[in-house]
Amino acid sequence: QLQLVESGGGLVQPGESLRLSCVASGFNLYYHEIGWFRQAPGKEREGVSCISGSSGRPTTLISVKGRFTISRDAAKNTVYLQMNNLKPEDTAVYYCAAARTDQAICDLNYDAMTHWGKGTLVTVSS
């Protein structure tokens, strides 16, 4: 059964860090692109970072580049999103998503993702 389960969200103060995890049960991370998307209250869902299955190359939203890092552990079938120096504007529900593709560079294409997790809430507030 294909399933994506996110964890690691919580309430933190500005400047602090969190690491989100996405366990991708039933997926082969070398054949699937995994992406992190987020949706803030009243806003559309946006792509944050993704990692190509075939190449392992990441693509990251410019506004979080230098603060957020995506990585994967294929042995654990898990993709991580390390978030440093968090800001109040990072507050959102963060979703993990997957798409089977052999693209060497992923492109955070919301419409291309075929499987979604239920999300984990990140709140950044003092």
C-alpha positions as CSV (number, residue, x, y, z in Angstrom):
1,Q,0.0,0.0,0.0
2,L,1.4,3.4,-1.0
3,Q,1.3,5.8,1.9
4,L,3.1,9.0,2.9
5,V,3.2,10.0,6.6
6,E,4.6,13.2,7.7
7,S,5.9,14.0,11.2
8,G,8.0,16.5,13.1
9,G,5.9,19.6,13.0
10,G,5.3,21.7,16.1
11,L,5.4,25.2,17.7
12,V,8.7,26.9,17.6
13,Q,10.0,30.5,18.1
14,P,11.5,32.5,15.3
15,G,15.1,31.5,14.6
16,E,14.6,28.0,15.8
17,S,14.8,24.8,13.8
18,L,12.6,21.8,13.0
19,R,13.2,18.6,11.0
20,L,10.2,17.2,9.2
21,S,10.1,13.5,8.2
22,C,8.1,11.8,5.4
23,V,8.0,8.0,5.5
24,A,7.1,6.8,2.0
25,S,5.8,3.3,2.5
26,G,5.5,1.3,-0.6
27,F,7.5,3.8,-2.7
28,N,10.9,3.3,-4.3
29,L,12.7,6.6,-3.7
30,Y,14.9,6.0,-6.8
31,Y,11.8,6.0,-9.0
32,H,9.8,8.6,-7.3
33,E,10.2,12.3,-6.9
34,I,9.3,13.4,-3.4
35,G,8.3,16.9,-2.7
36,W,7.4,19.1,0.3
37,F,4.6,21.5,-0.1
38,R,3.0,23.9,2.4
39,Q,-0.3,25.7,2.8
40,A,-0.6,28.7,5.0
41,P,-4.1,29.9,6.3
42,G,-5.9,31.6,3.5
43,K,-3.2,30.9,0.9
44,E,-2.7,28.5,-1.9
45,R,-0.5,25.5,-1.5
46,E,3.1,26.1,-2.7
47,G,6.0,23.9,-3.4
48,V,8.9,24.2,-0.9
49,S,11.5,21.6,-1.9
50,C,11.7,18.4,-3.8
51,I,14.2,15.7,-4.5
52,S,14.6,13.8,-7.8
53,G,14.3,10.0,-7.5
54,S,16.8,9.2,-10.3
55,S,19.5,11.8,-9.5
56,G,18.9,12.8,-5.9
57,R,19.2,16.4,-6.9
58,P,17.1,18.9,-4.9
59,T,15.0,21.8,-6.1
60,T,14.2,24.5,-3.5
61,L,11.9,27.5,-3.4
62,I,14.0,30.6,-3.6
63,S,12.4,32.2,-0.5
64,V,13.6,29.3,1.7
65,K,16.9,28.5,0.0
66,G,19.8,28.6,2.5
67,R,17.4,27.8,5.4
68,F,15.6,24.6,4.2
69,T,17.4,21.5,3.1
70,I,15.8,18.3,1.7
71,S,17.5,15.0,2.0
72,R,16.6,11.3,1.8
73,D,17.5,8.0,3.4
74,A,16.5,5.4,0.9
75,A,17.2,2.6,3.3
76,K,14.6,4.0,5.6
77,N,12.3,5.1,2.8
78,T,12.3,8.5,4.4
79,V,12.7,12.0,3.1
80,Y,13.6,14.9,5.4
81,L,13.1,18.6,5.4
82,Q,15.5,20.4,7.7
83,M,14.2,23.9,8.4
84,N,16.5,26.4,10.1
85,N,16.1,30.0,11.1
86,L,12.3,29.6,10.9
87,K,10.3,32.7,10.4
88,P,6.6,33.5,11.2
89,E,5.9,33.4,7.5
90,D,6.9,29.7,7.4
91,T,3.8,28.9,9.5
92,A,1.8,26.4,7.5
93,V,0.7,22.8,7.1
94,Y,3.5,21.0,5.4
95,Y,2.6,18.1,3.1
96,C,4.7,15.4,1.6
97,A,3.9,14.3,-2.0
98,A,5.2,11.8,-4.5
99,A,5.2,11.3,-8.2
100,R,6.7,8.5,-10.3
101,T,9.1,10.1,-12.7
102,D,12.6,9.7,-14.1
103,Q,13.2,13.4,-14.3
104,A,16.7,14.2,-13.1
105,I,15.6,17.6,-11.9
106,C,12.3,17.9,-10.0
107,D,10.2,21.0,-10.5
108,L,7.7,21.3,-7.6
109,N,4.8,20.7,-10.0
110,Y,1.7,20.4,-7.7
111,D,-0.4,18.9,-10.5
112,A,2.1,16.2,-11.2
113,M,2.1,14.7,-7.7
114,T,-0.1,11.6,-7.4
115,H,0.1,10.8,-3.8
116,W,-0.2,13.1,-0.7
117,G,0.3,12.8,3.0
118,K,-2.1,14.3,5.5
119,G,0.3,17.0,6.5
120,T,2.0,18.2,9.7
121,L,1.5,21.7,11.2
122,V,4.4,24.0,11.7
123,T,3.8,27.1,13.7
124,V,6.4,29.8,14.1
125,S,5.5,32.3,16.8
126,S,7.0,34.2,19.7
